[in-house]
Amino acid sequence: MVEMTGQVVQAPAEATDPAQAAGTARDDLLTVGVEEEFLLVDPHTGVAVPAVDLVMEQVPAELHGQVEREFQTSQIEIGSPPGLELSSIRHSLGVLRSALAEAADRAGVRLLAIGTGPVDGPIPPVVDKPRFDKMIERFRLLVPGPGNNGMHVHVGVPDSETGVQVLNHVRPWLPVLQAVTANSPFSAGEDTGYASWRSIEWERWPSVAPTPYLLSHEHYERMIRQLISSGVMLDEGMLYWYARLSAKYPTVEIRLGDVCPSVDDAVLVAALVRGMVATAMTDIADGRPAIATDHHMLVAAHWRAAHDGLEGDGVDLTTGEVRPMWELLDELVDRLGPALERHGDLAEVTELLGALRRHGSPAARQRAVYARSGRLTDVVDDVARQTRGA
């Protein structure tokens, strides 16, 4: 994981102590930070290549703390510093993506912000690291492709008990967010029929799951200990729930989405995640309980989001009904409206949602390119263009 910190900040002055900064939840502004994972591919064929060491050699020294290797040698990861303003997140991601794309060019490869590799080819090896070696020894053939590339959003919370309650409150809305990020319809040279094939591949790991309903922070920690002792996790870092508490920083980490193709897409998701956490904290402060959500319906909602994406249908977890996903997204944004406005994000979210409607979701954009030419290399070219903001 790249360097990532988070804190709750009392408006308008920034605080250094998250506990002191907490105050009254509804009056606070929350920091947000983003981690993104990318695929490295051959610039001519689009096949994933084991080039992370070559690219790391080309990364400017001043960015080394924000760029790291990921699980496979065809992957690389960045992390933005946390901030209050979406403009700072946009700037950080833009600078990091541009620098990394240029480093990839110098290394003779191409950088893609894509959920998984669309072009068939050999599976690149795992990065040589003792922890990763242990994971392969324990879990064996759970690496089905060239690399699963996700986006993790960190939002500051005042303490762990509040964080656990936030996890309970955001559970019903995460499938909608998953649909917004869906960015991997192609794999091994074919259309998979899913908007997010990365989500399906990722579920091979036994600790990947919707976050369960948690009674307390002690309950959260007890479950981690039990999961480790059961053998499905080597350590707390393998807690791959869709939302969790960061093990290092005072943040809630939402980690279920595909990496977004463009900075605009990433900024939209970061704003929505912060709005979800802030809305949850307001509900907690007002004594409103989390929506009761059956685990199996939650699993169904996440599967439907991965399959249909934004252009299809989704499961309304407040009623159990199947409805157009765009309707569910519009309702979510309405629900988040006060928190988005309080953070100064509402106008930008409205603009970015309008662009998303006009241009389609990331998965839909990939399919549109392929429908025009029938060549996955054109899909790779288009995603590479969006990745670097050209």
N, C-alpha and C positions, 0 to 999 in steps of 0.2 A: 504494500500500500504506500502511495506517495504521501508526503507530508500534508497533513490536513488537521486544522484546528477549528474549534467552533465555540461560540459563547453567546449568551443572551446579553443584549446591550440595551440599556435604558435610554430611550430617546430624550434629548438628541445627543448626549455625550456618550462616548464609548467608554466601557469599563474593562478593567483587566481581570477582575475576579468574577467568574460567572455566578457564584452564589450571591455576591453583593449586587450584581446587576439584575437579579431575577425580578424583584419587586412584585407588582401585581401583573399577572400574565397578560391581561388584555391591554395594558398600557405599554408593553414592551415591544421593541423591534428585535427580530431574530436574525442572526448571521446565517449565511448560506454559503456552502462551498461545493464544488463539483469535482468528481474524479471521472475520467473517461479512458476507455481502453480502445486501442486501434489495431487493425490488421495490417501487416506488411506483405505486399504482393509484388510479383514480377510486373514491371511496367508495360510489358508487351502482351503477356498471356493472361494476367490477372490471377495466376496461381499463387497461393500463399507460399512465402519463402522464409527459411530460418535465418533472418537477417538482423535480429535485435542487437547483437553485439556490434555489427557494422554501423548501425544507425546510432547507437549510444556513443560511439567514437566521434560522431559528427555533431552531437548535440552541444551547443555552446555551454561553456563551463558554468556560467551564471544561472543556468536553468537545471543543473543536475539534481538539485533538491526537489524539483517538481516533475521530473521524468524518471521512470523506472521500468525495469523489465517486468513482464507479467508471467503467466504460468507457462505458456509455450513460446518457443523461440521465434514465432511469427507474430508476436504481440508486443505492444509497448503501451505504457500508461502515463497519463498526466494528471495533475491535481492543481486546481486553482486555490489561491489563498482565500479564506473565508472573508466575506464582506457584507455590508448592509445594503449597498446599492447594486441593482442589477447591472448598471453600467460598468461597475468594477469587475463583476463576473464575466460580462461580455468581453471586456478588454483583456482580462487574463486568459480566457479561453482562446481568443483570437491570436494573441501573441504566442501562446504555447503551441497551438495548432500550426500556425505559420512556420514557426521555428522548427517544429518536428517534421513538417512536410518538406522543408528545405533540407534538413538533415537526411531524410530518407532519399531525396533526390541525389544528394552527394554520395550516398551509399549505393546508388544504383537501383533503388526499389521505390515503391509508391506507398503512401499512407492512405488507409481507408477507414473512415468512421462507419462501420457496418457491423451488424450483429454476428455474422459468421460468413465464411468465404463462399461466394457464389459459384466459383469455377472449380471443377474437380481437379484433384492433384494429390501428391503424397502428403501425409500428415506430418507436419514438422514436429521435431522432438520437444520434450519438456525442457525448460531451463534447468541447467545443472545447479541444483540448490538442495541441501540436505532435507529440508522440509518437503519439497516437491518430490524428492526421491522416496520419502516415506509414504507420501500420498499414493504414488503409483504402486509401491510395494503392497499397500493395504487394499487399494480399491481397483487396481489392475486396469482393465480396458474400459475406462469411463471417459476417455478422450476420443470422441468420435469424429472430430473434424479438425480444421486448421486453426481453430481458436474461437472461443465464445467471448464476445466483446460487449461489456455492459457499461452502464452509467450509474454511478452512485452519488446521491445527493445527501449532504450532511446539513442538518439544521440545528442550531444551538438550543439547548434546553437547560433549565436552571439546576436540575438534580436528577438522579437516577429514578426516583419514585415517580416524578412527573413524566420522565421519559417513558416509563413502562405504561403509564396511563395513556400517553400519546399513541403508543403502539396499538393499544386497544381501540382507540377512536379512529385511527386512519385505516384499519383493516378493510372496511367495506368499500373504500374508494380506490384502493390500489389497482384493481383490475382495469378501471378506466384509465389510469395513468399508464398501465402496461400497454393498452391499445394505442395511446398517443405515441409511444416510443417505438412501436413495432417497426423493425428495420432489417429484416432478414428473411424475405420470402424465397430466396433461391439458395440451394445447397447442392454440391456435387454435380453442378451443371443442369439442374432441373428446378422447376417451380415446385416447391414442396406442398402447395395448397394451404400453407400457413402464412400469416403476416409476420410472425416472429418464430422462425424455426429454431433460433438460438434458445428460446424459452423451453422448447421441447427437448433439445439436447441437454440443456443445463439441468433438467430434472432427473437425469441419470444419477447425479450425486445424491446420496441418501439423506443429506441434511438440507437439501433444497425444499422449501415448503412455505406456504402462507404462515405468517406469524400466528401462533396460538393465542387464545385469550389468556392474559396473565393476571394473577391475583396481586402481585407485588414484585418489587425488585428482588426480594429473597426467592420468590417462586421462579423468576427469570434465571437467577444464578443457579438454583437447584436443578432446573431443567438442563442447563449447560453441563453441569457436573454429571448428570445422569446420561446425557447423550454421549459425552466423552467416554464414560465407563461402558456404555453399550457397544462402543466400537464404530459407530457411524460417523464420528468426528475424531480427529487427532487432537484438536485443541480448539480454543474459543474462536480462533480465526476461521474455522470451518463452519461456523454457525451461519448457514446460507439462507436464513429466513429472508423473506422479501422486505422486511423492516426489522431493524435491530438497534440496540444501543452500541455505539462505538466502544470498543475495548480500550481505546487510548484517549479519546477526547470527549468533552461533555456535549455530545450530539446524538440526535436520532439520525440513523442512516437508512435511507430508502434505496434499495439496491436490486430492483426487479427488472428494470428496463434495458432494452437494447441501447447501445451507444447511439446518440443522435447524429444524423449526417451533417447537419450544419450548426453553426453557433446559434442562429436564431432558434432552431428546434431545442437546443440544449438550454438556452435562457428561458424559454417558455416552460420547460419541464421543471427547472430550478424554481421558478416563480410559483408554479402550481404546488410543488412539494412544500415550499415554505408557507404558502397559504393554507395547506392542509394541516401542517403542524401548528401554526398560529391559531387556526380555527379550533383545533382540538384543545389547545390550551385555554381558549376562551370558554369552551363547553365545560372543561374540567373546573375552571374557576366558578362557573355559574351552577355547578352541581348537576349538569346534564350527563346522564350515563352514556356509555358507548352503545352503539346499535348492536343488538344481539344478532350474531351472524353464524349460522350453522357451518361447521367446517367443510362438509361435503359440498354445500352450495358455493362456498368460497373457492374451493378447488375447481368447481365447474365454471365459475365466473372467470377465473384466471385462464383456464383452458380455452374458453370462448374468446377471450381477449387475444390470446396468442393466435388462435385460428382465424378469426374474422378481422382483427385489427380495428381501426377507426371507421372504416367504410362499411362494416357489417353490423351485426347485432351483438348486444352484450346482455349480461344478466343484471337486473336491478335487484341488488341484495336487500333492499328495504321491502320489496314485495315478492321476490322470487320470479318475477315476470321477465320475459325476453323482450328487449326493446332496442331500437336503433342506438348504436353506441354514441353517435353525435348528440342525441337527446340526453343521454346520461352525462356526457361531458359538459353540455350546456348547463345542466342542473348542478353539476359539481362547481362550475365556475360561479354560478349565482350564489351557491352556498358559501364560497370562499370570498365573495365580493368585499365584505367589510375588512377582512384581513389583507386582501390585496390592496385595497385603497389605503389602509393604515400604513403599509410599507411603501406606498408610492408606486406600486406595480400594476395597478388596474389598467391604466391607459395602454401600457406596453403589452400586457397580456391580451387585451382586446384586439390590438393591432396584429399581434402574432397569431392569434386564433383566426383572424380574418384571412391572413396569408395561408394558414394551414387549410382552411376551407377551399381557397382558390386553387392551391397547388396539389392538394392531397397529402395524405400521410406519407412518411418515408417509404413504407412498403409499397404503397400505391404509385409513388413516383418511380421506384425501381421497375415495377411492372409496366408502367407506361413507356419507359425508355425501351424495354425489351420488346414490347408490342410493336413499336415503330420499326425496329431493325432486326429483331430476332438474334441479336448478338449480346452475349453476356459481357464481352469486353466493352461494349458501349455502356452497360450498366456500371461497370468498374470505373470507366472514364467519368461518368456523371457523378458518382459518389465521391471520387477523388476531387472533383471540382468543388463540390459542396463542402468537403472536409476542410479544404484550405481557404475557402471563402472566395475563390476566384470567380 
